[in-house]
Amino acid sequence: MITLEFARTMARYNRWQNRSLVTAADSLSDEERWKNRGAFFGSIAQTLNHILWDDRIWLARLRRDRDNEARIGVHHPYTDDPNDWSVFVADRAALDDEIVVWANALTDAELTSDVSWMRGDEDVVTNFGFNLAHMINHQTHHRGQVHAMLTAAGVHPEATDLQMLKIIEGESPS
C-alpha cells in the first residue's frame, strides 16, 4: 500500500507542518488559541491537542505497545489551562522527532504486517501500512482545520505544499 520512502517523507512533513502551525499559534494569546471557532474540536488548541493525542495512540498501536495504548486511552492530554501551552509545544516537538526516528527504522516487513489494537473493548486486527496511511491522513485533515482557523485569526502559517518540504530540505522537487 505505501512504501518506506513515503512513510519517512510523511514523518518529516508532519514535523515541518506541526512546527509551522505551532509557531503561528504561538503568536496568539492563550484566549485566542482556546477560542471556540466552530471547528469539530472547537478551538485551535483543542484541535492541536487532538492531533497530538491521536499521533500518540496510533504510534503506540503501530509499535504494538498495548500498555502505552491503554495508558493513552480516550482522553486528550491538555486542558484549557494556559500554562499547558509551553508543555504542549515541547511535547509536540518531541513526538514529531520521535515519529521521524521511528519511521526511519521501519522495515518493508512491518508495512505489510498486521497490527492488533483496541477499539473500546474490541480487539481489531488491521494492516500496518493501512493504519500508518490513516495516521498520516488524519494528521493532514486536522492540520487543515487548524490552518484555516489560524488564517481566520489573522495568522499565516507556512505553505502546506508537500513539494516545499524537498525545497526546505535542500532538494529539488521531483
MDAnalysis code that builds the backbone (N, CA, C; Angstrom):
import MDAnalysis as mda
import numpy as np

u = mda.Universe.empty(522, n_residues=174, atom_resindex=np.repeat(np.arange(174), 3), trajectory=True)
u.add_TopologyAttr("name", ["N", "CA", "C"] * 174)
u.add_TopologyAttr("resid", np.arange(1, 175))
u.add_TopologyAttr("resname", ["MET", "ILE", "THR", "LEU", "GLU", "PHE", "ALA", "ARG", "THR", "MET", "ALA", "ARG", "TYR", "ASN", "ARG", "TRP", "GLN", "ASN", "ARG", "SER", "LEU", "VAL", "THR", "ALA", "ALA", "ASP", "SER", "LEU", "SER", "ASP", "GLU", "GLU", "ARG", "TRP", "LYS", "ASN", "ARG", "GLY", "ALA", "PHE", "PHE", "GLY", "SER", "ILE", "ALA", "GLN", "THR", "LEU", "ASN", "HIS", "ILE", "LEU", "TRP", "ASP", "ASP", "ARG", "ILE", "TRP", "LEU", "ALA", "ARG", "LEU", "ARG", "ARG", "ASP", "ARG", "ASP", "ASN", "GLU", "ALA", "ARG", "ILE", "GLY", "VAL", "HIS", "HIS", "PRO", "TYR", "THR", "ASP", "ASP", "PRO", "ASN", "ASP", "TRP", "SER", "VAL", "PHE", "VAL", "ALA", "ASP", "ARG", "ALA", "ALA", "LEU", "ASP", "ASP", "GLU", "ILE", "VAL", "VAL", "TRP", "ALA", "ASN", "ALA", "LEU", "THR", "ASP", "ALA", "GLU", "LEU", "THR", "SER", "ASP", "VAL", "SER", "TRP", "MET", "ARG", "GLY", "ASP", "GLU", "ASP", "VAL", "VAL", "THR", "ASN", "PHE", "GLY", "PHE", "ASN", "LEU", "ALA", "HIS", "MET", "ILE", "ASN", "HIS", "GLN", "THR", "HIS", "HIS", "ARG", "GLY", "GLN", "VAL", "HIS", "ALA", "MET", "LEU", "THR", "ALA", "ALA", "GLY", "VAL", "HIS", "PRO", "GLU", "ALA", "THR", "ASP", "LEU", "GLN", "MET", "LEU", "LYS", "ILE", "ILE", "GLU", "GLY", "GLU", "SER", "PRO", "SER"])
u.atoms.positions = np.array([
    [0.811, -1.196, 0.000],
    [0.000, 0.000, 0.000],
    [0.860, 1.269, 0.000],
    [1.781, 1.392, 0.962],
    [2.687, 2.530, 0.984],
    [4.116, 2.013, 1.063],
    [5.051, 2.875, 0.725],
    [6.462, 2.489, 0.741],
    [7.161, 3.084, 1.956],
    [8.344, 2.565, 2.229],
    [9.157, 3.123, 3.308],
    [9.505, 4.576, 3.031],
    [9.845, 4.881, 1.777],
    [10.184, 6.262, 1.419],
    [9.009, 7.197, 1.695],
    [7.800, 6.759, 1.346],
    [6.620, 7.573, 1.599],
    [6.424, 7.782, 3.099],
    [6.526, 6.725, 3.880],
    [6.346, 6.828, 5.334],
    [7.351, 7.801, 5.936],
    [8.584, 7.705, 5.503],
    [9.645, 8.567, 6.042],
    [9.455, 10.020, 5.606],
    [9.061, 10.207, 4.361],
    [8.798, 11.563, 3.880],
    [7.642, 12.185, 4.649],
    [6.592, 11.425, 4.872],
    [5.434, 11.959, 5.579],
    [5.740, 12.235, 7.048],
    [6.639, 11.494, 7.637],
    [7.047, 11.778, 9.021],
    [7.753, 13.135, 9.079],
    [8.611, 13.387, 8.108],
    [9.294, 14.684, 8.062],
    [8.308, 15.807, 7.750],
    [7.373, 15.551, 6.849],
    [6.342, 16.527, 6.509],
    [5.504, 16.857, 7.747],
    [5.125, 15.835, 8.484],
    [4.358, 16.003, 9.715],
    [5.092, 16.935, 10.681],
    [6.385, 16.688, 10.871],
    [7.170, 17.515, 11.784],
    [7.219, 18.963, 11.301],
    [7.483, 19.157, 10.024],
    [7.560, 20.506, 9.467],
    [6.230, 21.243, 9.623],
    [5.137, 20.578, 9.262],
    [3.836, 21.237, 9.326],
    [3.410, 21.531, 10.766],
    [3.684, 20.623, 11.676],
    [3.355, 20.895, 13.075],
    [4.155, 22.073, 13.611],
    [5.431, 22.150, 13.254],
    [6.244, 23.305, 13.667],
    [5.653, 24.594, 13.127],
    [5.219, 24.581, 11.886],
    [4.629, 25.766, 11.272],
    [3.372, 26.206, 12.016],
    [2.487, 25.264, 12.298],
    [1.234, 25.614, 12.972],
    [1.473, 26.062, 14.412],
    [2.349, 25.363, 15.107],
    [2.637, 25.731, 16.497],
    [3.298, 27.104, 16.550],
    [4.209, 27.380, 15.635],
    [4.847, 28.697, 15.594],
    [3.807, 29.781, 15.343],
    [2.911, 29.545, 14.407],
    [1.859, 30.522, 14.124],
    [0.935, 30.681, 15.331],
    [0.530, 29.577, 15.932],
    [-0.366, 29.636, 17.095],
    [0.306, 30.298, 18.288],
    [1.619, 30.189, 18.356],
    [2.370, 30.788, 19.459],
    [2.247, 32.312, 19.463],
    [1.957, 32.896, 18.303],
    [1.821, 34.354, 18.232],
    [0.459, 34.830, 18.740],
    [-0.450, 33.904, 18.992],
    [-1.766, 34.252, 19.533],
    [-1.742, 34.215, 21.053],
    [-2.680, 34.891, 21.662],
    [-2.833, 34.811, 23.117],
    [-3.450, 33.458, 23.468],
    [-3.338, 33.083, 24.729],
    [-3.974, 31.834, 25.171],
    [-5.476, 31.875, 24.906],
    [-6.066, 33.026, 25.158],
    [-7.511, 33.182, 24.924],
    [-7.854, 32.933, 23.456],
    [-7.034, 33.467, 22.540],
    [-7.278, 33.278, 21.117],
    [-7.070, 31.813, 20.693],
    [-6.070, 31.148, 21.293],
    [-5.829, 29.734, 20.950],
    [-6.993, 28.858, 21.389],
    [-7.623, 29.189, 22.521],
    [-8.704, 28.371, 23.078],
    [-10.089, 28.843, 22.651],
    [-10.175, 29.922, 21.892],
    [-11.466, 30.460, 21.453],
    [-12.177, 29.458, 20.554],
    [-13.446, 29.231, 20.835],
    [-14.229, 28.313, 20.010],
    [-14.459, 28.962, 18.655],
    [-13.968, 28.310, 17.620],
    [-14.065, 28.841, 16.261],
    [-14.989, 27.994, 15.385],
    [-15.772, 27.137, 16.011],
    [-16.761, 26.363, 15.276],
    [-16.223, 25.141, 14.558],
    [-14.968, 24.810, 14.770],
    [-14.399, 23.601, 14.162],
    [-14.877, 22.373, 14.941],
    [-14.599, 21.199, 14.434],
    [-15.078, 19.969, 15.073],
    [-14.645, 19.891, 16.529],
    [-13.387, 20.237, 16.827],
    [-12.908, 20.227, 18.204],
    [-12.964, 21.615, 18.831],
    [-13.587, 22.562, 18.167],
    [-13.805, 23.887, 18.719],
    [-12.696, 24.873, 18.429],
    [-11.594, 24.730, 19.110],
    [-10.542, 25.746, 19.057],
    [-9.276, 25.230, 18.379],
    [-8.376, 26.177, 18.141],
    [-7.056, 25.845, 17.608],
    [-6.349, 24.909, 18.577],
    [-6.321, 25.280, 19.863],
    [-5.620, 24.476, 20.865],
    [-6.237, 23.093, 21.015],
    [-7.558, 23.009, 21.050],
    [-8.196, 21.699, 21.196],
    [-7.923, 20.803, 19.986],
    [-7.898, 21.385, 18.798],
    [-7.621, 20.588, 17.601],
    [-6.167, 20.132, 17.586],
    [-5.245, 21.023, 17.947],
    [-3.839, 20.622, 18.049],
    [-3.665, 19.526, 19.099],
    [-4.371, 19.644, 20.206],
    [-4.311, 18.612, 21.244],
    [-4.802, 17.274, 20.712],
    [-5.881, 17.308, 19.945],
    [-6.418, 16.068, 19.387],
    [-5.403, 15.406, 18.453],
    [-4.743, 16.203, 17.625],
    [-3.736, 15.640, 16.716],
    [-2.623, 14.978, 17.519],
    [-2.160, 15.642, 18.567],
    [-1.102, 15.072, 19.414],
    [-1.563, 13.762, 20.043],
    [-2.767, 13.763, 20.596],
    [-3.300, 12.552, 21.227],
    [-3.387, 11.419, 20.203],
    [-3.936, 11.723, 19.025],
    [-4.112, 10.685, 18.018],
    [-2.771, 10.150, 17.525],
    [-1.790, 11.029, 17.342],
    [-0.457, 10.572, 16.950],
    [0.122, 9.641, 18.011],
    [-0.071, 9.988, 19.277],
    [0.446, 9.134, 20.358],
    [-0.218, 7.759, 20.359],
    [-1.525, 7.735, 20.218],
    [-2.200, 6.439, 20.309],
    [-1.897, 5.572, 19.090],
    [-1.833, 6.179, 17.893],
    [-1.510, 5.374, 16.714],
    [-0.064, 4.913, 16.723],
    [0.827, 5.737, 17.238],
    [2.220, 5.299, 17.351],
    [2.320, 4.117, 18.318],
    [1.600, 4.182, 19.429],
    [1.590, 3.052, 20.372],
    [1.028, 1.802, 19.696],
    [-0.047, 1.954, 18.949],
    [-0.648, 0.814, 18.248],
    [0.320, 0.227, 17.223],
    [0.944, 1.089, 16.437],
    [1.857, 0.612, 15.408],
    [3.120, 0.001, 16.001],
    [3.474, 0.402, 17.197],
    [4.603, -0.211, 17.903],
    [4.185, -1.482, 18.642],
    [2.901, -1.767, 18.587],
    [2.333, -2.928, 19.277],
    [2.558, -2.824, 20.793],
    [2.420, -1.626, 21.297],
    [2.639, -1.323, 22.715],
    [1.281, -1.179, 23.399],
    [0.695, -2.314, 23.745],
    [-0.638, -2.333, 24.342],
    [-0.702, -1.587, 25.671],
    [0.357, -1.649, 26.474],
    [0.353, -0.942, 27.758],
    [0.261, 0.563, 27.543],
    [1.062, 1.095, 26.633],
    [1.027, 2.526, 26.347],
    [-0.297, 2.917, 25.694],
    [-0.795, 2.073, 24.811],
    [-2.096, 2.334, 24.179],
    [-3.179, 2.471, 25.246],
    [-3.174, 1.585, 26.225],
    [-4.164, 1.637, 27.307],
    [-3.975, 2.883, 28.173],
    [-2.713, 3.253, 28.433],
    [-2.441, 4.457, 29.242],
    [-2.938, 5.725, 28.547],
    [-2.739, 5.792, 27.245],
    [-3.165, 6.972, 26.487],
    [-4.682, 7.076, 26.526],
    [-5.349, 5.944, 26.314],
    [-6.803, 5.903, 26.424],
    [-7.520, 6.870, 25.504],
    [-8.667, 7.328, 25.961],
    [-9.534, 8.162, 25.133],
    [-9.487, 9.639, 25.511],
    [-8.590, 10.013, 26.396],
    [-8.566, 11.398, 26.868],
    [-7.437, 12.191, 26.225],
    [-7.751, 13.395, 25.840],
    [-6.733, 14.301, 25.293],
    [-5.848, 14.795, 26.427],
    [-4.590, 15.075, 26.145],
    [-3.619, 15.348, 27.197],
    [-3.694, 16.720, 27.862],
    [-4.298, 17.711, 27.233],
    [-4.221, 19.065, 27.786],
    [-5.602, 19.645, 28.034],
    [-5.665, 20.603, 28.899],
    [-6.913, 21.291, 29.222],
    [-6.827, 22.702, 28.677],
    [-7.740, 23.539, 29.093],
    [-7.686, 24.937, 28.653],
    [-6.862, 25.799, 29.602],
    [-6.026, 25.182, 30.407],
    [-5.116, 25.903, 31.293],
    [-4.008, 26.510, 30.440],
    [-3.910, 27.847, 30.401],
    [-2.896, 28.485, 29.552],
    [-1.467, 28.045, 29.858],
    [-1.224, 27.590, 31.082],
    [0.127, 27.144, 31.425],
    [0.515, 25.873, 30.680],
    [-0.458, 25.199, 30.108],
    [-0.182, 23.970, 29.381],
    [0.431, 24.218, 28.009],
    [0.342, 25.430, 27.482],
    [0.822, 25.687, 26.124],
    [2.294, 25.343, 25.976],
    [3.123, 25.776, 26.905],
    [4.562, 25.503, 26.772],
    [4.834, 24.002, 26.887],
    [4.059, 23.311, 27.700],
    [4.195, 21.853, 27.804],
    [3.778, 21.208, 26.484],
    [2.658, 21.677, 25.940],
    [2.198, 21.154, 24.655],
    [3.262, 21.344, 23.578],
    [3.823, 22.551, 23.479],
    [4.821, 22.861, 22.447],
    [6.003, 21.901, 22.550],
    [6.495, 21.675, 23.759],
    [7.633, 20.767, 23.956],
    [7.246, 19.329, 23.631],
    [6.065, 18.899, 24.068],
    [5.617, 17.530, 23.802],
    [5.409, 17.285, 22.309],
    [4.845, 18.280, 21.616],
    [4.598, 18.136, 20.186],
    [5.922, 17.980, 19.439],
    [6.895, 18.833, 19.758],
    [8.200, 18.771, 19.085],
    [8.889, 17.434, 19.361],
    [8.830, 16.981, 20.603],
    [9.471, 15.708, 20.962],
    [8.809, 14.545, 20.228],
    [7.483, 14.542, 20.163],
    [6.792, 13.454, 19.474],
    [7.082, 13.482, 17.974],
    [7.140, 14.662, 17.396],
    [7.452, 14.744, 15.959],
    [8.835, 14.180, 15.661],
    [9.808, 14.503, 16.500],
    [11.152, 13.930, 16.321],
    [11.119, 12.415, 16.506],
    [10.359, 11.954, 17.489],
    [10.239, 10.511, 17.740],
    [9.613, 9.795, 16.542],
    [8.610, 10.397, 15.935],
    [7.963, 9.793, 14.765],
    [8.943, 9.691, 13.602],
    [9.776, 10.695, 13.400],
    [10.771, 10.652, 12.327],
    [11.767, 9.517, 12.575],
    [12.281, 9.415, 13.782],
    [13.225, 8.338, 14.120],
    [12.559, 6.978, 13.917],
    [11.327, 6.850, 14.395],
    [10.578, 5.596, 14.270],
    [10.373, 5.242, 12.790],
    [9.950, 6.215, 11.985],
    [9.706, 5.947, 10.557],
    [10.995, 5.537, 9.847],
    [12.107, 6.144, 10.234],
    [13.385, 5.790, 9.615],
    [13.810, 4.361, 9.934],
    [13.289, 3.803, 11.006],
    [13.651, 2.438, 11.400],
    [12.671, 1.384, 10.876],
    [11.599, 1.800, 10.228],
    [10.613, 0.843, 9.725],
    [11.218, -0.078, 8.676],
    [10.607, -1.245, 8.536],
    [11.034, -2.206, 7.522],
    [9.869, -2.506, 6.584],
    [10.197, -3.031, 5.421],
    [9.152, -3.443, 4.486],
    [8.244, -4.504, 5.097],
    [8.832, -5.406, 5.879],
    [8.036, -6.462, 6.513],
    [6.983, -5.861, 7.447],
    [7.352, -4.811, 8.171],
    [6.369, -4.172, 9.058],
    [5.221, -3.565, 8.271],
    [5.530, -2.902, 7.166],
    [4.486, -2.244, 6.379],
    [3.423, -3.211, 5.889],
    [3.778, -4.458, 5.687],
    [2.811, -5.438, 5.178],
    [2.242, -6.335, 6.269],
    [2.684, -6.136, 7.503],
    [2.203, -6.980, 8.601],
    [0.845, -6.494, 9.115],
    [0.247, -7.288, 9.971],
    [-0.996, -6.902, 10.632],
    [-0.695, -6.371, 12.023],
    [-1.586, -5.521, 12.507],
    [-1.464, -4.934, 13.833],
    [-2.772, -5.170, 14.576],
    [-2.651, -5.594, 15.810],
    [-3.810, -5.774, 16.674],
    [-3.881, -4.592, 17.628],
    [-5.045, -3.960, 17.712],
    [-5.227, -2.808, 18.589],
    [-6.640, -2.800, 19.146],
    [-6.852, -1.959, 20.130],
    [-8.143, -1.927, 20.813],
    [-9.002, -0.770, 20.308],
    [-10.262, -1.077, 20.033],
    [-11.286, -0.065, 19.760],
    [-12.360, -0.304, 20.810],
    [-12.289, 0.509, 21.875],
    [-13.143, 0.246, 23.025],
    [-12.712, -1.055, 23.667],
    [-13.642, -1.985, 23.806],
    [-13.326, -3.306, 24.368],
    [-13.053, -4.341, 23.291],
    [-13.101, -3.927, 22.036],
    [-12.948, -4.847, 20.913],
    [-11.509, -4.866, 20.418],
    [-10.996, -6.068, 20.192],
    [-9.671, -6.234, 19.606],
    [-9.838, -6.216, 18.081],
    [-9.115, -5.320, 17.421],
    [-9.219, -5.152, 15.976],
    [-7.871, -5.497, 15.351],
    [-7.890, -6.211, 14.228],
    [-6.661, -6.536, 13.503],
    [-6.762, -5.909, 12.121],
    [-5.800, -5.041, 11.809],
    [-5.774, -4.367, 10.514],
    [-4.333, -4.277, 10.024],
    [-4.180, -3.941, 8.764],
    [-2.870, -3.863, 8.140],
    [-2.071, -2.663, 8.648],
    [-0.806, -2.875, 8.942],
    [0.095, -1.846, 9.440],
    [0.162, -0.651, 8.490],
    [0.419, -0.914, 7.207],
    [0.536, 0.164, 6.230],
    [-0.743, 0.967, 6.104],
    [-1.881, 0.282, 6.153],
    [-3.172, 0.969, 6.101],
    [-3.329, 1.872, 7.321],
    [-2.961, 1.371, 8.498],
    [-3.051, 2.179, 9.720],
    [-2.113, 3.374, 9.672],
    [-0.928, 3.176, 9.133],
    [0.014, 4.290, 9.004],
    [-0.533, 5.329, 8.035],
    [-1.133, 4.880, 6.928],
    [-1.751, 5.814, 5.988],
    [-2.874, 6.586, 6.678],
    [-3.640, 5.904, 7.529],
    [-4.692, 6.586, 8.287],
    [-4.093, 7.662, 9.196],
    [-3.037, 7.318, 9.908],
    [-2.398, 8.272, 10.816],
    [-1.964, 9.526, 10.048],
    [-1.350, 9.330, 8.891],
    [-0.889, 10.442, 8.061],
    [-2.074, 11.268, 7.572],
    [-3.090, 10.605, 7.074],
    [-4.268, 11.296, 6.559],
    [-4.971, 12.074, 7.676],
    [-5.067, 11.483, 8.839],
    [-5.713, 12.124, 9.978],
    [-4.972, 13.399, 10.378],
    [-3.647, 13.322, 10.436],
    [-2.842, 14.499, 10.760],
    [-3.139, 15.624, 9.776],
    [-3.111, 15.286, 8.505],
    [-3.303, 16.282, 7.457],
    [-4.695, 16.893, 7.536],
    [-5.688, 16.080, 7.750],
    [-7.068, 16.556, 7.838],
    [-7.222, 17.605, 8.940],
    [-6.791, 17.267, 10.137],
    [-6.978, 18.200, 11.257],
    [-6.019, 19.386, 11.190],
    [-4.827, 19.198, 10.633],
    [-3.942, 20.360, 10.455],
    [-4.572, 21.355, 9.486],
    [-5.297, 20.866, 8.494],
    [-6.009, 21.765, 7.589],
    [-7.027, 22.606, 8.337],
    [-7.710, 22.003, 9.299],
    [-8.655, 22.760, 10.111],
    [-7.933, 23.838, 10.913],
    [-6.804, 23.468, 11.508],
    [-6.033, 24.434, 12.300],
    [-5.526, 25.553, 11.396],
    [-5.036, 25.198, 10.222],
    [-4.536, 26.199, 9.285],
    [-5.640, 27.205, 8.962],
    [-6.845, 26.720, 8.700],
    [-7.967, 27.609, 8.385],
    [-8.305, 28.506, 9.574],
    [-8.306, 27.949, 10.774],
    [-8.610, 28.763, 11.964],
    [-7.537, 29.815, 12.195],
    [-6.281, 29.436, 12.007],
    [-5.191, 30.405, 12.174],
    [-5.294, 31.529, 11.142],
    [-5.571, 31.163, 9.899],
    [-5.706, 32.157, 8.848],
    [-6.858, 33.112, 9.171],
    [-7.975, 32.570, 9.631],
    [-9.123, 33.403, 10.004],
    [-8.785, 34.316, 11.180],
    [-7.863, 33.868, 12.039],
    [-7.440, 34.675, 13.193],
    [-6.378, 35.702, 12.799],
    [-6.003, 35.745, 11.518],
    [-5.035, 36.724, 11.044],
    [-3.585, 36.287, 11.142],
    [-3.367, 34.999, 11.361],
    [-2.011, 34.450, 11.466],
    [-1.775, 33.558, 10.251],
    [-0.579, 33.612, 9.710],
    [-0.331, 32.880, 8.470],
    [0.797, 31.865, 8.637],
    [0.425, 30.576, 8.782],
    [1.439, 29.521, 8.821],
    [2.134, 29.398, 7.472],
    [3.178, 28.590, 7.440],
    [3.906, 28.345, 6.192],
    [3.015, 27.616, 5.183],
    [3.490, 27.550, 3.965],
    [2.798, 26.799, 2.920],
    [2.653, 25.344, 3.351],
    [1.677, 24.669, 2.781],
    [1.463, 23.264, 3.117],
    [1.831, 22.316, 1.980],
    [2.299, 22.853, 0.881],
    [2.620, 22.027, -0.281],
    [3.746, 21.047, 0.029],
    [3.493, 19.790, -0.248],
    [4.478, 18.745, 0.006],
    [5.778, 19.007, -0.753],
    [5.680, 19.589, -1.947],
    [6.884, 19.886, -2.726],
    [7.819, 20.841, -1.981],
    [7.259, 21.700, -1.145],
    [8.067, 22.656, -0.394],
    [8.986, 21.947, 0.599],
    [8.588, 20.778, 1.084],
    [9.427, 20.024, 2.013],
    [10.775, 19.722, 1.372],
    [10.748, 19.274, 0.140],
    [12.010, 18.959, -0.554],
    [12.864, 20.207, -0.715],
    [12.232, 21.331, -1.033],
    [12.985, 22.590, -1.191],
    [13.585, 22.995, 0.152],
    [12.809, 22.913, 1.207],
    [13.298, 23.259, 2.550],
    [14.459, 22.348, 2.944],
    [14.380, 21.091, 2.548],
    [15.446, 20.133, 2.869],
    [16.623, 20.229, 1.891],
    [16.554, 21.165, 0.949],
    [17.663, 21.373, 0.031],
    [17.668, 20.479, -1.174],
    [16.514, 19.868, -1.494],
    [16.427, 19.009, -2.666],
    [15.566, 19.681, -3.716],
    [15.708, 19.230, -4.926],
    [14.837, 19.686, -5.999],
    [13.577, 18.835, -5.982],
    [12.397, 19.459, -6.035],
    [11.177, 18.638, -6.069],
    [11.125, 17.816, -7.357],
    [10.673, 16.571, -7.237],
    [10.623, 15.726, -8.442],
    [9.209, 15.348, -8.760],
])
